[in-house]
Amino acid sequence: MSKLAAKGFRWSLLLFVRRIETPKLQPQDSESPATAGEYFGSPARQQDPTQHVVDERVQDDRAWISRTESQFPSVSERWSISDSLQPSNLLSKEAQSGHFSLQNVLSIPNLLTTDSTPSYRNEKAPPKESLDTDDPIFCNLLSYPIALGLFDNFMRCLNPYISQFDPNLHTFTYIQQKSSFLLSAILSASSKAFHPPLHAQLQAHTEKLLGKAFIKGEKSVEIVQGILVLTYWKEPEEARTWLLVGYAIRMCIEMGWHRMPDLCGAGGNVSELDVREHRNIQRTWLVLFVYDRSLSSQMGKPWMIEQSDMVQDSDRWHLNEFAVPGVDLLLVAFVRLRIMSSEMLELVFLGRPGSSQNRPETLLKLLNSEISRWETKWYSLFDQDDVSPCQHFLVRFYGLHVRLLLNSCSLQDLPNQCKEGISPSKQALWLCFTSAVGMLELISQEFGPLKLLYFAQDSVHVMTAYAATFLIKLLLSVPGFLRADLEVLAINSIREASETFKDQCAAQKTGCAMQARFLAKVVDNYQAMKTPPTTHHNTQPAQSLDTGSSSSSSYLTRRTSGSNGPEAMDMENGGRGEEGQIGGHSEVVGNYAFSDNEMWEKMFAEAGFRLNDGVFMPEVMGS
């Protein structure tokens, strides 16, 4: 037997003997420990000069097992560790920590299994050195240099839009070692923008890995991030965003993110890597919070994530020394915006069921003052040099969208109010109109000329479609004398945005191309639906409108000269009642109402947009 084989044999015997854990293996005294040969009755041999290396490995292995097992209570401690009688505290620790299976619920440590430590012990185990056969490079889907280039383009051009990754932590090697699914998702998203011929194969591979992770019930921060990346730049027919984000949130809750402890509790010996990885989890949870609240307001469905302590205390999270410039600033601004808008929406709908006219105008002033305070605090911070142009655009675009969304709640019964002689809020009409037009003008006049609109995530397209949809609904619903004042500016803003999107793209199935066709078709449909207006004068007395000054800081009111806020909507002649009133005219184009969702869904489906799912319809857009 060679010397190398003999050393390997002795090492195997030592590991075997250590696992038997019999007293005979313990040292007889501190000076002369028993060797494996002495245990089996053979005479003691001369100490191998490399034996101390083996002993150190055995000691390190024992120390690692000791550290891992010391984290979990003994059998007696398990029964007295909590005074709570709730199932979440009485069931086994394995079931509580994201491994909720019948075996873990009914398990008794040290009896049902030979290993009493939970299955997530491998999270702290030494890293595996086996080759991941799911790696897209290993699968020959693309070469290493191309993968590296796509990855770099993603981090440089796409990540600033989504505020999800820390470039100092998420290097190519780091993600490649952590998760083939996340790497595939990133390369797939990047290839859609930078290397379209590779996109179909990478997308199919990513979907396959998502299916494998779902079937196995795998949970990790990388899987959550990979799911999110899949939803940012979707295929035109993709409609699973609500389901996928919900699945990701459930996964995070199983991993305990809703009660995320502070890293300070881990002790003073915390490295930069530990801090960045902890912030990576926090960042992902904050992104999910924003995404959850955004989908809730967009689709009219309940949100899943409540405001935990970390979410509520996120106001200064972007000021940490390891914060990602621009990325974390945008994320925190969005978190504060969604917290504020959620609270305002709850107030707006607190009086339901009941017509919107019964809600006091003071509430309208309150929600707009809250948005203005948010704008005042955050907009100035985005003038810094380390903020990218897309982040400067997004914070204003999303702010205008929330202002439009909140003020539109006061206009749900607009046509009925006009018919009954009840004057709609002039302030709400003006703020909704200026916010929607402001969103479109931000695209056509500020962000579009930078030629970066091509990289925008799908939510920008959905919000743009919503702004255009709202303007058309407004024009078809307001009295004719108001429509005359608003129509030119609204239609021109939609057309200019359509031309801007058209100039950004070449391929026909990109978001920009589909948005351009949609906006153009919306205008064409509106022009086709216009009929000669018929004026009906209502003799019922009109109620006074709120003419209080509104400090709308929307893009339009800052840029449009000659606008006098709500007063700009007054008529010079017959359409004007007393000071601060809009007469009870019910002149509309056709019979359109804000509350008739079925009619609006049909109208915009014909234009190529599915309102419920917030996606374009390629079969319509291509015709």
C-alpha positions as CSV (number, residue, x, y, z in Angstrom):
1,M,0.0,0.0,0.0
2,S,1.4,3.4,-1.0
3,K,2.0,6.1,1.6
4,L,-0.8,8.2,0.2
5,A,-3.3,5.4,0.4
6,A,-2.2,4.6,4.0
7,K,-2.9,8.2,5.0
8,G,-6.4,8.1,3.3
9,F,-7.1,4.8,5.1
10,R,-6.1,6.3,8.5
11,W,-8.3,9.3,7.9
12,S,-11.3,7.2,7.0
13,L,-10.9,5.1,10.1
14,L,-10.7,8.2,12.3
15,L,-13.9,9.5,10.9
16,F,-15.6,6.1,11.4
17,V,-14.4,5.8,15.0
18,R,-15.4,9.4,15.9
19,R,-19.0,8.7,14.8
20,I,-19.2,5.6,17.0
21,E,-18.7,7.9,20.0
22,T,-17.6,5.2,22.5
23,P,-15.5,6.0,25.6
24,K,-12.6,3.9,24.3
25,L,-11.9,6.6,21.7
26,Q,-11.4,9.3,24.4
27,P,-7.8,10.2,25.3
28,Q,-6.4,8.2,28.1
29,D,-4.4,11.2,29.3
30,S,-3.6,14.6,27.9
31,E,-0.2,13.5,26.7
32,S,-0.9,10.3,24.8
33,P,-4.2,10.1,22.9
34,A,-5.3,6.7,21.7
35,T,-4.8,6.1,18.0
36,A,-7.1,4.1,15.7
37,G,-4.5,1.3,15.6
38,E,-4.5,1.0,19.4
39,Y,-8.3,0.9,19.5
40,F,-8.3,-2.2,17.3
41,G,-5.5,-3.9,19.4
42,S,-2.6,-3.3,17.1
43,P,0.7,-2.0,18.6
44,A,1.2,1.7,18.6
45,R,3.1,3.0,15.7
46,Q,5.3,6.0,15.4
47,Q,3.4,9.3,15.1
48,D,2.9,10.3,11.5
49,P,4.4,13.8,10.9
50,T,1.1,14.7,9.1
51,Q,-1.1,13.3,11.8
52,H,-1.5,16.8,13.5
53,V,-3.2,18.0,10.3
54,V,-5.8,15.2,10.5
55,D,-6.3,15.9,14.2
56,E,-7.0,19.5,13.4
57,R,-9.5,18.6,10.8
58,V,-11.3,16.3,13.2
59,Q,-11.3,19.0,15.8
60,D,-12.6,21.6,13.3
61,D,-15.4,19.2,12.3
62,R,-16.3,18.5,15.9
63,A,-16.3,22.2,16.6
64,W,-18.6,22.9,13.7
65,I,-21.1,20.2,14.8
66,S,-20.9,21.5,18.3
67,R,-21.6,25.1,17.2
68,T,-24.5,24.0,15.0
69,E,-26.2,21.7,17.6
70,S,-25.7,24.3,20.4
71,Q,-28.2,26.6,18.6
72,F,-31.1,24.3,19.3
73,P,-32.6,23.6,22.8
74,S,-32.5,20.2,24.4
75,V,-35.6,18.0,24.7
76,S,-36.4,19.3,28.2
77,E,-35.9,22.9,27.1
78,R,-38.3,22.5,24.2
79,W,-41.3,22.0,26.5
80,S,-40.6,25.2,28.5
81,I,-39.2,27.5,25.9
82,S,-42.4,29.4,25.4
83,D,-45.5,30.1,27.5
84,S,-47.7,30.6,24.5
85,L,-50.4,28.1,23.7
86,Q,-50.7,29.0,20.0
87,P,-49.9,26.4,17.4
88,S,-47.1,28.6,15.9
89,N,-45.2,28.3,19.2
90,L,-46.1,24.8,20.3
91,L,-45.3,22.9,17.2
92,S,-41.8,21.7,16.5
93,K,-39.1,24.2,15.7
94,E,-38.6,22.5,12.3
95,A,-42.3,23.1,11.4
96,Q,-42.0,26.8,12.5
97,S,-38.9,27.6,10.5
98,G,-40.2,27.0,7.0
99,H,-40.3,23.2,7.0
100,F,-44.0,22.7,7.7
101,S,-44.5,19.0,6.9
102,L,-46.4,16.4,8.7
103,Q,-43.2,14.6,9.6
104,N,-41.8,17.7,11.3
105,V,-45.1,18.6,13.0
106,L,-45.3,15.1,14.5
107,S,-41.6,14.6,15.1
108,I,-39.9,14.2,18.6
109,P,-36.2,15.1,18.5
110,N,-33.7,12.3,18.9
111,L,-36.5,9.6,18.5
112,L,-37.9,9.8,14.9
113,T,-34.6,10.7,13.3
114,T,-31.0,10.0,14.0
115,D,-30.2,13.6,13.3
116,S,-32.0,15.9,15.6
117,T,-30.8,19.1,14.0
118,P,-33.1,20.8,11.5
119,S,-32.7,20.2,7.8
120,Y,-31.7,23.8,7.3
121,R,-28.3,23.1,9.0
122,N,-26.8,22.9,5.6
123,E,-27.2,26.7,5.3
124,K,-24.1,26.9,7.6
125,A,-22.3,23.9,6.2
126,P,-19.1,24.2,4.2
127,P,-19.8,25.1,0.6
128,K,-20.4,22.3,-1.9
129,E,-17.8,22.0,-4.6
130,S,-20.0,19.9,-7.0
131,L,-20.7,21.4,-10.4
132,D,-24.3,22.8,-10.9
133,T,-25.6,21.1,-14.1
134,D,-28.4,23.8,-14.3
135,D,-25.9,26.6,-14.9
136,P,-26.8,28.1,-18.3
137,I,-23.2,28.1,-19.3
138,F,-22.7,24.5,-18.4
139,C,-25.9,23.7,-20.5
140,N,-24.2,25.4,-23.5
141,L,-26.9,28.0,-23.8
142,L,-24.3,30.7,-24.2
143,S,-20.5,31.2,-23.8
144,Y,-18.9,32.6,-20.7
145,P,-17.8,35.9,-22.3
146,I,-21.4,36.5,-23.6
147,A,-22.8,35.7,-20.2
148,L,-20.4,38.0,-18.5
149,G,-21.4,40.8,-20.9
150,L,-25.1,40.3,-20.5
151,F,-24.6,40.3,-16.7
152,D,-22.7,43.5,-16.8
153,N,-25.3,45.2,-19.0
154,F,-28.0,44.1,-16.6
155,M,-26.3,45.6,-13.5
156,R,-25.4,48.7,-15.3
157,C,-28.5,49.5,-17.3
158,L,-31.5,47.5,-15.8
159,N,-30.8,47.2,-12.1
160,P,-31.2,51.0,-11.5
161,Y,-34.8,50.7,-12.6
162,I,-35.7,47.9,-10.1
163,S,-33.5,48.7,-7.1
164,Q,-32.9,45.0,-6.4
165,F,-29.2,44.2,-6.4
166,D,-26.0,45.5,-4.7
167,P,-23.3,45.5,-7.4
168,N,-20.6,45.2,-4.7
169,L,-22.2,42.0,-3.5
170,H,-23.9,40.5,-6.6
171,T,-20.9,39.8,-8.8
172,F,-21.1,37.3,-11.6
173,T,-19.2,34.7,-9.6
174,Y,-21.2,35.3,-6.4
175,I,-24.6,34.7,-8.2
176,Q,-23.2,31.8,-10.2
177,Q,-22.2,30.0,-7.0
178,K,-25.5,30.9,-5.2
179,S,-28.2,30.1,-7.7
180,S,-28.4,29.0,-11.3
181,F,-32.0,30.1,-11.4
182,L,-31.2,33.7,-10.5
183,L,-28.3,33.8,-12.9
184,S,-30.6,32.4,-15.7
185,A,-33.3,35.0,-14.9
186,I,-30.8,37.8,-15.0
187,L,-29.3,36.6,-18.3
188,S,-32.8,36.1,-19.8
189,A,-33.9,39.6,-18.9
190,S,-30.7,41.1,-20.2
191,S,-30.8,39.1,-23.4
192,K,-34.3,40.4,-24.2
193,A,-32.8,43.9,-24.3
194,F,-29.3,43.3,-25.6
195,H,-29.1,40.0,-27.4
196,P,-32.7,39.0,-28.5
197,P,-31.6,35.8,-30.4
198,L,-30.6,34.2,-27.1
199,H,-33.7,35.2,-25.2
200,A,-36.1,32.4,-26.1
201,Q,-33.7,29.6,-24.9
202,L,-32.7,31.4,-21.8
203,Q,-36.3,32.2,-20.9
204,A,-37.3,28.5,-21.4
205,H,-34.4,27.4,-19.2
206,T,-35.4,29.9,-16.5
207,E,-39.0,28.7,-16.5
208,K,-37.7,25.1,-16.2
209,L,-35.7,26.0,-13.1
210,L,-38.6,27.9,-11.6
211,G,-40.7,24.7,-12.0
212,K,-38.1,22.6,-10.3
213,A,-37.8,25.0,-7.4
214,F,-41.5,25.1,-7.0
215,I,-41.9,21.3,-7.1
216,K,-39.1,20.8,-4.5
217,G,-40.3,23.7,-2.3
218,E,-36.9,25.3,-2.4
219,K,-36.7,28.7,-0.5
220,S,-33.9,31.2,-0.7
221,V,-33.4,34.9,-1.3
222,E,-32.0,34.1,-4.7
223,I,-35.1,32.3,-5.7
224,V,-37.3,35.2,-4.6
225,Q,-35.1,37.6,-6.6
226,G,-35.2,35.4,-9.6
227,I,-39.0,35.3,-9.5
228,L,-39.1,39.1,-9.3
229,V,-36.8,39.5,-12.3
230,L,-39.1,37.3,-14.3
231,T,-42.0,39.7,-13.7
232,Y,-40.2,43.0,-14.6
233,W,-39.8,42.4,-18.3
234,K,-42.4,39.9,-19.2
235,E,-43.5,38.4,-22.4
236,P,-46.5,40.1,-23.9
237,E,-48.9,37.3,-23.1
238,E,-47.6,36.8,-19.5
239,A,-50.3,37.3,-16.9
240,R,-48.9,35.5,-13.8
241,T,-47.4,38.5,-12.0
242,W,-50.0,38.5,-9.2
243,L,-49.6,34.8,-8.6
244,L,-45.8,34.8,-8.8
245,V,-45.3,37.8,-6.5
246,G,-47.8,36.2,-4.0
247,Y,-45.8,33.0,-4.1
248,A,-42.6,34.9,-3.5
249,I,-44.1,36.7,-0.5
250,R,-45.3,33.4,1.0
251,M,-41.8,32.0,0.6
252,C,-40.3,35.0,2.4
253,I,-42.8,34.7,5.2
254,E,-41.8,31.0,5.7
255,M,-38.2,32.2,5.9
256,G,-39.2,34.6,8.7
257,W,-38.6,37.9,6.8
258,H,-41.8,39.4,8.2
259,R,-40.1,39.4,11.7
260,M,-36.6,40.0,10.5
261,P,-34.2,40.5,13.4
262,D,-31.6,43.2,13.4
263,L,-28.1,42.2,12.5
264,C,-26.8,43.9,15.7
265,G,-28.1,40.9,17.6
266,A,-25.6,38.6,15.9
267,G,-22.7,40.1,18.0
268,G,-19.9,42.5,17.4
269,N,-17.9,40.2,15.0
270,V,-19.9,41.2,11.8
271,S,-18.0,41.4,8.5
272,E,-18.9,43.6,5.6
273,L,-20.1,40.5,3.7
274,D,-22.5,39.7,6.6
275,V,-23.9,43.3,6.5
276,R,-24.3,43.3,2.7
277,E,-26.0,39.9,2.7
278,H,-28.4,41.0,5.5
279,R,-29.2,44.2,3.6
280,N,-29.7,42.1,0.5
281,I,-32.6,40.3,2.4
282,Q,-33.9,43.6,3.7
283,R,-33.8,45.2,0.3
284,T,-35.7,42.2,-1.3
285,W,-38.4,42.4,1.4
286,L,-38.8,46.2,0.8
287,V,-39.0,45.6,-2.9
288,L,-41.7,43.1,-2.3
289,F,-43.6,45.5,-0.1
290,V,-43.6,48.2,-2.8
291,Y,-44.6,45.6,-5.4
292,D,-47.4,44.2,-3.3
293,R,-48.9,47.6,-2.6
294,S,-48.5,48.6,-6.2
295,L,-50.3,45.5,-7.5
296,S,-53.0,46.0,-4.9
297,S,-53.8,49.5,-6.1
298,Q,-53.5,48.5,-9.8
299,M,-55.7,45.4,-9.7
300,G,-58.0,46.3,-6.8
301,K,-57.0,43.2,-4.8
302,P,-55.9,43.1,-1.1
303,W,-52.2,43.3,-0.2
304,M,-50.3,40.6,1.6
305,I,-47.5,42.4,3.4
306,E,-48.3,44.3,6.5
307,Q,-46.1,47.1,7.8
308,S,-43.5,45.5,9.9
309,D,-41.1,47.4,12.1
310,M,-38.4,47.3,9.4
311,V,-40.8,48.7,6.8
312,Q,-42.0,51.5,9.2
313,D,-38.5,52.4,10.2
314,S,-37.1,52.4,6.7
315,D,-37.0,56.2,6.4
316,R,-33.2,56.3,6.9
317,W,-32.3,52.9,5.5
318,H,-30.6,54.4,2.5
319,L,-28.1,56.3,4.7
320,N,-26.3,53.2,5.8
321,E,-22.5,53.2,4.9
322,F,-23.1,50.0,2.8
323,A,-26.1,51.5,1.0
324,V,-26.1,51.3,-2.8
325,P,-26.2,54.9,-4.1
326,G,-29.3,55.8,-6.0
327,V,-30.7,52.2,-5.8
328,D,-31.5,52.3,-2.1
329,L,-32.6,55.9,-2.2
330,L,-35.2,55.2,-4.9
331,L,-36.4,52.1,-3.0
332,V,-36.9,54.0,0.3
333,A,-38.7,56.8,-1.5
334,F,-41.1,54.2,-3.0
335,V,-41.6,52.5,0.3
336,R,-42.6,55.8,1.9
337,L,-44.8,56.6,-1.1
338,R,-46.7,53.3,-0.8
339,I,-47.1,53.6,3.0
340,M,-48.6,57.0,2.5
341,S,-50.8,56.1,-0.4
342,S,-52.1,53.0,1.3
343,E,-53.1,55.0,4.4
344,M,-54.8,57.6,2.2
345,L,-56.7,55.0,0.2
346,E,-58.0,53.5,3.4
347,L,-59.3,56.9,4.4
348,V,-60.9,57.5,1.0
349,F,-62.8,54.2,1.0
350,L,-63.6,54.3,4.7
351,G,-67.1,55.5,4.1
352,R,-68.1,52.8,1.6
353,P,-70.7,51.9,0.7
354,G,-71.8,55.5,-0.2
355,S,-71.3,57.9,-3.0
356,S,-68.1,59.8,-3.3
357,Q,-69.9,63.2,-2.9
358,N,-70.5,62.4,0.8
359,R,-66.8,62.4,1.5
360,P,-65.6,65.8,2.7
361,E,-63.4,68.0,0.5
362,T,-61.1,68.3,3.4
363,L,-60.0,64.7,2.8
364,L,-59.1,65.7,-0.8
365,K,-56.9,68.5,0.6
366,L,-55.4,66.1,3.2
367,L,-54.3,63.5,0.7
368,N,-52.8,66.1,-1.7
369,S,-50.9,67.8,1.1
370,E,-49.5,64.4,2.0
371,I,-48.3,63.8,-1.5
372,S,-46.8,67.3,-1.7
373,R,-44.9,66.7,1.5
374,W,-43.5,63.5,0.1
375,E,-42.5,65.3,-3.1
376,T,-40.8,68.1,-1.1
377,K,-38.8,65.6,0.9
378,W,-37.6,63.2,-1.7
379,Y,-37.4,65.1,-5.1
380,S,-34.5,67.2,-4.1
381,L,-32.5,64.2,-3.0
382,F,-32.5,62.9,-6.6
383,D,-30.5,65.8,-7.9
384,Q,-27.3,64.2,-6.6
385,D,-24.6,63.1,-8.9
386,D,-24.8,59.4,-7.9
387,V,-28.5,59.2,-9.0
388,S,-29.0,57.9,-12.5
389,P,-31.4,59.6,-15.0
390,C,-33.8,56.7,-14.9
391,Q,-34.1,57.0,-11.1
392,H,-34.7,60.8,-11.4
393,F,-37.5,60.0,-13.9
394,L,-39.1,57.2,-11.9
395,V,-39.5,59.0,-8.6
396,R,-41.5,61.8,-10.3
397,F,-43.4,59.4,-12.6
398,Y,-44.5,57.2,-9.7
399,G,-45.4,60.3,-7.6
400,L,-47.7,61.6,-10.4
401,H,-49.3,58.2,-10.8
402,V,-50.1,58.1,-7.1
403,R,-51.6,61.6,-7.2
404,L,-53.7,60.6,-10.1
405,L,-54.8,57.4,-8.5
406,L,-55.8,59.0,-5.2
407,N,-57.7,62.0,-6.7
408,S,-59.5,59.8,-9.2
409,C,-61.4,58.2,-6.3
410,S,-63.3,61.4,-5.9
411,L,-64.6,61.2,-9.5
412,Q,-66.1,57.7,-9.6
413,D,-69.7,59.1,-9.8
414,L,-68.8,62.0,-12.1
415,P,-71.5,61.5,-14.8
416,N,-74.2,60.8,-12.3
417,Q,-73.2,64.0,-10.4
418,C,-73.6,66.0,-13.5
419,K,-77.0,64.6,-14.3
420,E,-78.2,65.3,-10.8
421,G,-77.0,68.9,-10.9
422,I,-74.2,68.1,-8.4
423,S,-71.0,69.9,-9.4
424,P,-67.9,67.6,-9.3
425,S,-64.8,68.8,-7.5
426,K,-63.0,71.2,-9.7
427,Q,-59.8,70.6,-7.7
428,A,-60.0,66.8,-8.2
429,L,-60.7,67.2,-11.9
430,W,-57.8,69.5,-12.3
431,L,-55.3,67.4,-10.3
432,C,-56.3,64.2,-12.1
433,F,-56.0,65.8,-15.4
434,T,-52.6,67.5,-14.7
435,S,-51.2,64.4,-13.2
436,A,-52.2,62.2,-16.2
437,V,-50.9,64.7,-18.7
438,G,-47.8,65.2,-16.6
439,M,-46.9,61.5,-16.7
440,L,-47.2,61.5,-20.5
441,E,-45.1,64.7,-20.8
442,L,-42.4,63.3,-18.5
443,I,-42.0,60.5,-21.1
444,S,-42.1,62.6,-24.2
445,Q,-40.3,65.7,-23.1
446,E,-37.8,64.6,-20.4
447,F,-37.0,60.9,-20.3
448,G,-37.7,60.0,-23.9
449,P,-35.0,62.2,-25.4
450,L,-32.4,60.3,-23.3
451,K,-33.1,57.1,-25.2
452,L,-33.4,55.1,-22.0
453,L,-37.1,54.3,-22.2
454,Y,-36.4,51.1,-24.0
455,F,-35.1,49.6,-20.7
456,A,-38.1,50.6,-18.5
457,Q,-39.8,47.8,-16.7
458,D,-43.4,46.8,-17.4
459,S,-44.9,48.8,-14.6
460,V,-43.9,52.0,-16.4
461,H,-45.9,50.8,-19.4
462,V,-48.9,49.8,-17.3
463,M,-48.9,53.3,-15.6
464,T,-48.6,55.0,-18.9
465,A,-51.5,53.1,-20.3
466,Y,-53.5,53.9,-17.2
467,A,-52.8,57.7,-17.6
468,A,-53.9,57.5,-21.3
469,T,-57.0,55.4,-20.3
470,F,-57.9,57.9,-17.6
471,L,-57.7,60.9,-20.0
472,I,-60.0,59.3,-22.5
473,K,-62.5,58.3,-19.8
474,L,-62.4,61.8,-18.5
475,L,-63.0,63.4,-21.9
476,L,-65.9,61.0,-22.5
477,S,-67.5,61.6,-19.1
478,V,-67.2,65.3,-18.3
479,P,-69.7,67.9,-19.5
480,G,-69.1,69.2,-23.0
481,F,-68.0,72.7,-22.0
482,L,-65.2,71.2,-19.9
483,R,-64.2,68.7,-22.5
484,A,-63.5,71.5,-25.0
485,D,-60.9,73.0,-22.6
486,L,-59.2,69.7,-21.9
487,E,-59.3,67.8,-25.2
488,V,-56.5,69.4,-27.2
489,L,-53.9,69.1,-24.4
490,A,-54.9,65.5,-23.5
491,I,-54.9,64.2,-27.1
492,N,-51.7,65.9,-27.9
493,S,-49.9,64.5,-24.9
494,I,-51.1,61.0,-25.8
495,R,-49.9,61.4,-29.4
496,E,-46.5,62.8,-28.4
497,A,-46.0,59.9,-26.0
498,S,-46.9,57.4,-28.7
499,E,-44.3,58.9,-31.0
500,T,-41.7,58.8,-28.3
501,F,-42.3,55.1,-27.7
502,K,-42.2,54.5,-31.4
503,D,-38.8,56.1,-31.7
504,Q,-37.3,53.9,-28.9
505,C,-37.8,50.5,-30.5
506,A,-37.3,48.4,-33.6
507,A,-38.7,45.0,-32.7
508,Q,-42.5,44.7,-32.9
509,K,-43.1,42.8,-29.6
510,T,-41.2,45.0,-27.3
511,G,-43.0,47.0,-24.6
512,C,-42.2,50.3,-26.4
513,A,-43.5,49.1,-29.7
514,M,-46.7,47.8,-28.2
515,Q,-47.2,50.9,-26.1
516,A,-46.8,53.1,-29.2
517,R,-49.4,51.2,-31.1
518,F,-51.8,51.2,-28.1
519,L,-51.6,54.9,-27.5
520,A,-52.1,55.7,-31.2
521,K,-55.1,53.3,-31.3
522,V,-56.7,54.8,-28.2
523,V,-56.7,58.2,-29.9
524,D,-58.2,56.8,-33.1
525,N,-60.9,55.0,-31.1
526,Y,-61.7,58.2,-29.3
527,Q,-62.0,60.2,-32.5
528,A,-64.3,57.5,-33.9
529,M,-66.6,57.5,-30.9
530,K,-67.1,61.3,-30.8
531,T,-70.7,62.3,-31.7
532,P,-72.2,65.7,-31.9
533,P,-72.8,66.8,-28.3
534,T,-76.3,67.5,-27.1
535,T,-76.7,70.1,-24.4
536,H,-79.1,69.4,-21.5
537,H,-79.6,72.2,-19.0
538,N,-80.5,70.9,-15.6
539,T,-82.6,73.3,-13.5
540,Q,-81.6,71.8,-10.2
541,P,-79.3,74.2,-8.2
542,A,-75.6,73.4,-8.5
543,Q,-73.6,72.9,-5.4
544,S,-70.6,74.9,-4.7
545,L,-67.2,73.6,-5.6
546,D,-64.1,73.7,-3.5
547,T,-62.1,76.5,-5.0
548,G,-59.4,76.4,-2.4
549,S,-55.9,76.8,-3.7
550,S,-54.1,73.6,-4.4
551,S,-50.3,73.5,-4.6
552,S,-50.1,70.7,-7.2
553,S,-46.5,70.2,-7.8
554,S,-47.1,68.0,-10.8
555,Y,-44.9,68.3,-13.8
556,L,-47.6,69.9,-15.9
557,T,-48.4,72.7,-13.5
558,R,-44.8,73.6,-13.2
559,R,-44.2,73.6,-17.0
560,T,-47.5,74.9,-18.5
561,S,-47.7,78.6,-18.6
562,G,-51.0,80.4,-18.3
563,S,-52.6,77.6,-16.2
564,N,-54.4,78.9,-13.1
565,G,-55.0,75.6,-11.4
566,P,-58.7,74.7,-11.0
567,E,-59.7,78.2,-12.1
568,A,-58.5,77.4,-15.6
569,M,-61.4,75.1,-16.1
570,D,-64.0,77.9,-15.7
571,M,-66.0,78.9,-18.8
572,E,-66.2,82.4,-20.1
573,N,-69.9,82.2,-21.0
574,G,-72.9,79.9,-20.6
575,G,-71.2,77.0,-19.0
576,R,-70.3,78.9,-15.9
577,G,-72.5,79.4,-13.0
578,E,-71.8,81.4,-9.9
579,E,-68.2,82.0,-8.7
580,G,-66.6,78.7,-7.9
581,Q,-69.4,76.6,-9.5
582,I,-69.8,74.4,-12.6
583,G,-73.3,74.4,-14.0
584,G,-75.3,71.2,-14.0
585,H,-74.5,70.3,-17.6
586,S,-74.7,66.6,-18.4
587,E,-73.4,66.9,-21.9
588,V,-71.3,63.8,-22.6
589,V,-70.1,61.9,-25.6
590,G,-72.2,58.8,-25.7
591,N,-73.1,57.1,-22.4
592,Y,-69.9,56.5,-20.6
593,A,-69.4,56.3,-16.8
594,F,-66.4,55.8,-14.7
595,S,-68.1,53.0,-12.8
596,D,-69.0,50.9,-15.8
597,N,-65.9,48.7,-15.8
598,E,-67.2,46.2,-18.2
599,M,-67.8,48.8,-20.9
600,W,-64.3,50.2,-20.3
601,E,-62.7,46.8,-20.4
602,K,-64.3,46.1,-23.8
603,M,-63.3,49.5,-25.2
604,F,-59.6,49.1,-24.3
605,A,-59.5,45.5,-25.2
606,E,-60.4,46.6,-28.7
607,A,-57.4,49.0,-28.5
608,G,-55.1,46.1,-27.4
609,F,-54.9,46.5,-23.6
610,R,-56.3,44.0,-21.0
611,L,-57.3,46.3,-18.1
612,N,-57.7,43.5,-15.4
613,D,-54.2,42.1,-16.0
614,G,-52.5,45.3,-17.0
615,V,-50.9,43.7,-20.1
616,F,-50.9,44.4,-23.8
617,M,-52.7,41.9,-26.1
618,P,-50.2,40.9,-28.8
619,E,-52.9,39.4,-31.0
620,V,-54.7,42.7,-31.2
621,M,-51.6,44.9,-31.3
622,G,-50.2,43.0,-34.3
623,S,-53.3,43.5,-36.3
